[in-house]
């Protein structure tokens, strides 16, 4: 599944608003490195730490 640029921006905006909560939950199901890669891809790398 590919997202358009606009869809990616919406997802990135939403996650940036809820990053702390999302990353805690996501790391229960994904490797921490996968969550960090997602943050980098969405331009949220500063919030990944």
C-alpha positions, -999 to +999 in steps of 0.1 A: +000+000+000+014+033-010+003+066+004+002+099-016+023+128-003-008+144+011-018+112+029+017+108+043+016+144+056-017+138+074-004+106+090+028+124+100+008+153+115-015+129+135+014+109+148+033+140+158+004+151+179+002+117+197+038+105+193+045+096+230+014+075+233+018+059+199+054+049+204+047+033+237+019+012+223+037+005+190+069-008+208+047-034+225+041-049+191+070-038+169+107-037+175+118-003+188+140+000+157+110-003+135+092+025+153+123+047+150+125+039+112+088+049+109+095+081+127+124+089+103+103+081+072+075+104+085+100+132+094+095+127+131+130+115+140+133+142+167+104+127+185+116+091+182+141+093+211 
